[in-house]
Amino acid sequence: MSQPAQAPGPGRFITIEGPEGAGKTTQAELLEAALHGRGIPVLRTREPGGTELGERIRELLLAPSATLHDPLADALLFNAARRQLVDEVIEPALLAGTTVICARFADSTRAYQGSGGGLPREVLAALEEIATGGLTPDLTILLDLPVEIGLGRKDPSDQTRFETAYDVAFHRRVRTGFLAMAVAEPGRFVVVDATAPATTVAERVVRAVDHLFGGVPAPTGEPKRDALRITT
């Protein structure tokens, strides 16, 4: 008598974060290819976007503008796109046993509208809880690099409102916010030096992800910036 088919186990949720020019899209693509090569079902998406509604909100949020948006208005829009992405794409994929790689997630709103824009942490936490329903990444890769290097990588034709309408001091606060989150949640974050060549960064990202699939533990390297896990 044949055994009934077992439902797939839950997929893993991996997010890739970092300041402007860190290479999040590139590394998400390379990680997707690496996991595919191992036979791991995987879906790649992005924020804001990933759904029809999310892509329309993305256009509103990222289109270059000379007018600064109110940080709360931005946070509401990002979380509206996030809610649709979680409901329509991320949760169904995870329940089906598919690993999801998302370039940016809720940590970006904490960093940009919180650390950068000055919104209170409790306001962002409340919006995040509504948008995500409590969904938290299994692993967050923080691609870190100096702000000046990251901004210098962006071609003028590829710049969004966040490059054209915000000064370097804003972006430094964003980077500081990301690093502070990594210190606060060392079990979820792995920090990767994004100044290295893309292929080297990709190797470090894959090593950091290995432990989610029964491989070696995420590398810890030397203890730097308090308790951060930094791949070397």
C-alpha positions as CSV (number, residue, x, y, z in Angstrom):
1,M,0.0,0.0,0.0
2,S,1.5,3.3,-1.0
3,Q,2.1,6.0,1.5
4,P,0.1,9.3,1.1
5,A,2.1,12.1,-0.3
6,Q,3.4,14.5,2.3
7,A,2.8,18.2,2.1
8,P,6.0,20.1,1.4
9,G,7.7,21.7,4.4
10,P,7.6,25.5,4.7
11,G,10.0,27.4,2.4
12,R,12.7,29.7,3.7
13,F,12.3,33.4,3.6
14,I,15.6,35.3,2.8
15,T,15.8,39.1,2.4
16,I,18.6,41.1,1.0
17,E,19.0,44.6,2.4
18,G,21.5,47.5,2.2
19,P,21.9,51.1,1.3
20,E,21.9,52.5,-2.3
21,G,24.3,50.9,-4.7
22,A,25.0,47.8,-2.5
23,G,24.1,45.4,-5.3
24,K,20.9,43.9,-3.8
25,T,19.3,43.1,-7.2
26,T,22.5,41.5,-8.6
27,Q,23.0,39.4,-5.4
28,A,19.4,38.3,-5.3
29,E,19.7,37.1,-8.9
30,L,22.9,35.3,-8.2
31,L,21.6,33.6,-5.1
32,E,18.5,32.5,-7.0
33,A,20.7,30.9,-9.6
34,A,22.8,29.2,-6.9
35,L,19.8,27.7,-5.2
36,H,18.2,26.6,-8.4
37,G,21.5,24.8,-9.2
38,R,21.1,22.8,-5.9
39,G,17.6,21.8,-6.8
40,I,16.0,24.1,-4.3
41,P,12.6,25.5,-5.3
42,V,13.0,29.3,-5.2
43,L,11.2,32.4,-6.1
44,R,12.7,35.9,-6.3
45,T,10.8,39.1,-5.8
46,R,11.4,42.7,-4.8
47,E,10.1,45.6,-2.8
48,P,8.3,47.7,-3.5
49,G,6.8,45.7,-6.3
50,G,6.4,42.0,-7.1
51,T,2.7,42.3,-7.8
52,E,0.6,44.5,-10.2
53,L,-0.4,46.8,-7.3
54,G,3.1,46.8,-5.9
55,E,4.7,47.8,-9.2
56,R,2.3,50.7,-9.6
57,I,3.1,51.9,-6.1
58,R,6.8,51.5,-6.9
59,E,6.4,54.0,-9.7
60,L,4.9,56.5,-7.3
61,L,7.6,56.0,-4.7
62,L,10.7,55.9,-6.8
63,A,10.1,58.3,-9.6
64,P,12.5,61.2,-9.4
65,S,11.0,64.3,-7.8
66,A,12.2,67.6,-6.5
67,T,9.6,67.5,-3.7
68,L,10.4,65.6,-0.5
69,H,7.6,63.2,0.5
70,D,6.4,63.1,4.1
71,P,8.1,60.1,5.7
72,L,4.7,58.8,7.0
73,A,3.2,59.0,3.5
74,D,6.2,57.0,2.2
75,A,5.9,54.4,5.0
76,L,2.2,53.9,4.4
77,L,2.8,53.4,0.6
78,F,5.7,51.0,1.2
79,N,3.6,49.0,3.6
80,A,0.6,48.9,1.3
81,A,2.8,47.4,-1.4
82,R,4.3,45.0,1.2
83,R,0.9,43.8,2.4
84,Q,-0.1,42.9,-1.2
85,L,3.2,41.1,-1.8
86,V,3.0,39.1,1.4
87,D,-0.6,38.0,0.7
88,E,-0.3,37.4,-3.0
89,V,3.2,36.1,-3.4
90,I,5.4,35.4,-0.3
91,E,3.1,33.5,2.0
92,P,1.6,31.2,-0.7
93,A,5.2,30.4,-1.9
94,L,6.4,29.6,1.6
95,L,3.5,27.4,2.3
96,A,4.1,25.5,-0.9
97,G,7.7,24.8,0.2
98,T,9.3,27.4,-2.0
99,T,12.2,29.5,-0.7
100,V,11.6,33.2,-1.3
101,I,14.4,35.7,-1.9
102,C,13.2,39.3,-1.6
103,A,15.4,42.3,-2.4
104,R,14.3,44.7,0.4
105,F,11.6,44.1,3.0
106,A,10.4,45.7,6.2
107,D,13.9,46.5,7.4
108,S,14.3,49.0,4.6
109,T,11.3,51.0,5.8
110,R,12.8,51.0,9.3
111,A,16.1,52.3,8.0
112,Y,14.8,54.8,5.4
113,Q,11.7,56.3,7.0
114,G,12.8,55.6,10.5
115,S,16.5,56.2,10.9
116,G,16.6,58.4,7.8
117,G,13.3,60.2,8.0
118,G,12.8,60.3,11.7
119,L,9.6,58.4,12.1
120,P,9.1,56.8,15.6
121,R,10.0,53.2,15.9
122,E,6.6,52.3,17.4
123,V,4.8,53.8,14.5
124,L,6.8,51.8,12.0
125,A,6.4,48.6,14.1
126,A,2.6,49.0,14.1
127,L,2.5,49.5,10.3
128,E,4.9,46.6,9.8
129,E,2.8,44.2,11.9
130,I,-0.4,45.0,9.9
131,A,1.4,44.7,6.6
132,T,3.3,41.5,7.3
133,G,1.0,39.7,9.8
134,G,4.1,39.0,11.8
135,L,6.1,37.4,9.0
136,T,9.8,37.7,9.7
137,P,12.7,36.6,7.4
138,D,14.6,33.5,8.4
139,L,17.8,35.2,7.3
140,T,18.6,38.8,6.3
141,I,21.8,39.5,4.3
142,L,22.9,43.1,4.8
143,L,25.1,44.2,2.0
144,D,27.1,47.0,3.6
145,L,29.4,49.6,2.1
146,P,30.2,53.3,2.6
147,V,27.5,55.6,1.4
148,E,29.7,57.6,-0.9
149,I,30.8,54.4,-2.7
150,G,27.2,53.1,-3.1
151,L,25.9,56.4,-4.4
152,G,28.8,56.7,-6.8
153,R,27.9,53.4,-8.4
154,K,24.5,54.5,-9.5
155,D,24.2,55.7,-13.1
156,P,22.3,59.0,-13.4
157,S,19.8,57.2,-15.7
158,D,19.1,54.7,-12.9
159,Q,18.7,57.1,-10.0
160,T,15.5,57.1,-8.0
161,R,14.0,59.8,-5.9
162,F,16.1,58.6,-3.0
163,E,19.3,59.5,-4.8
164,T,18.1,62.7,-6.3
165,A,16.1,64.3,-3.4
166,Y,18.0,63.2,-0.3
167,D,21.5,64.3,0.9
168,V,24.4,62.3,2.0
169,A,23.6,62.8,5.6
170,F,20.2,61.1,5.1
171,H,21.9,58.1,3.5
172,R,24.5,57.9,6.3
173,R,21.6,57.7,8.8
174,V,20.0,54.9,6.7
175,R,23.3,52.9,6.8
176,T,23.6,53.5,10.5
177,G,20.1,52.2,11.0
178,F,20.7,49.0,9.0
179,L,23.8,48.3,11.1
180,A,22.0,49.0,14.3
181,M,19.3,46.4,13.3
182,A,22.0,43.9,12.6
183,V,23.5,44.5,16.1
184,A,20.1,44.1,17.7
185,E,19.3,40.9,15.8
186,P,22.5,39.0,15.2
187,G,20.7,35.7,14.9
188,R,18.8,36.9,11.8
189,F,21.4,39.2,10.1
190,V,24.6,38.4,8.3
191,V,26.6,41.4,7.2
192,V,28.5,41.1,4.0
193,D,31.2,43.6,2.8
194,A,29.6,44.9,-0.5
195,T,32.8,46.7,-1.6
196,A,34.2,43.4,-2.8
197,P,33.8,42.2,-6.4
198,A,30.3,40.9,-7.2
199,T,31.5,37.3,-7.5
200,T,33.2,37.4,-4.2
201,V,30.1,38.9,-2.5
202,A,28.0,36.2,-4.1
203,E,30.2,33.4,-2.7
204,R,29.9,35.0,0.8
205,V,26.1,35.3,0.5
206,V,25.8,31.6,-0.5
207,R,28.0,30.6,2.5
208,A,25.8,32.6,4.8
209,V,22.7,30.9,3.4
210,D,24.0,27.4,3.5
211,H,22.9,26.7,7.1
212,L,19.3,27.1,6.2
213,F,19.5,24.1,4.0
214,G,21.5,21.8,6.2
215,G,24.9,23.0,5.2
216,V,27.6,24.6,7.3
217,P,26.6,27.3,9.8
218,A,26.6,30.9,8.7
219,P,30.1,32.2,9.0
220,T,30.8,34.5,12.0
221,G,34.3,35.8,11.2
222,E,35.8,38.1,13.8
223,P,33.6,39.9,16.2
224,K,33.2,43.4,14.7
225,R,30.8,46.2,15.2
226,D,29.6,44.7,18.5
227,A,28.0,41.3,17.8
228,L,27.6,41.5,14.0
229,R,28.1,38.3,11.9
230,I,30.3,39.5,9.1
231,T,31.4,37.2,6.3
232,T,35.0,37.3,5.2
